Amino acid sequence: QVQLVESGGGLVQAGGSLRLSCAASERTFSSYHMGWFRQAPGKEREVVAAVSRWSAGTTYYADSVKGRFTISRGNGKNTVYLQMNNVKADDTAVYYCAASDRVSWIGTYYRGDEYNYWGQGTQVTVSS
């Protein structure tokens, strides 16, 4: 059982930056693909970014955040980060990190049901 704990959310002005962290309890954290999702009020949950478990660390981003957000794994740490730059009001949402050990992940990384474990979420609010 992998436990995920997000942190780093808060209130930020439009154009500012924020870094979210997701700490995992599992020592074999590196064997999991990781993703960041978000859900805004009244909207469906959507993938923001994902990173593979492979050494190449293949990453994927939603079109809405490309060039602004960066997902990364902490070297030697059971942590994945989401660096958010030039944030916009539309980025306001609860952000969740998720872990997947599924072989099918490579083609379906954007689907929430591909992830086995979820964190409790952290609120990000962007003021304009």
Buried (B, 14 or more C-beta within 10 A) or exposed (E): EBEBBBEBBEEBEBEEEBEBBBBBEBEEBBEBBBBBBBBBEEEEBBBBBBBBBEEEEEBBBBEEBEEBBBBBBEEEEBBBBBBBBEBBEEBBBBBBBBBBBBEEBEEEBBBBEBBBBBBEBBEBBBEE
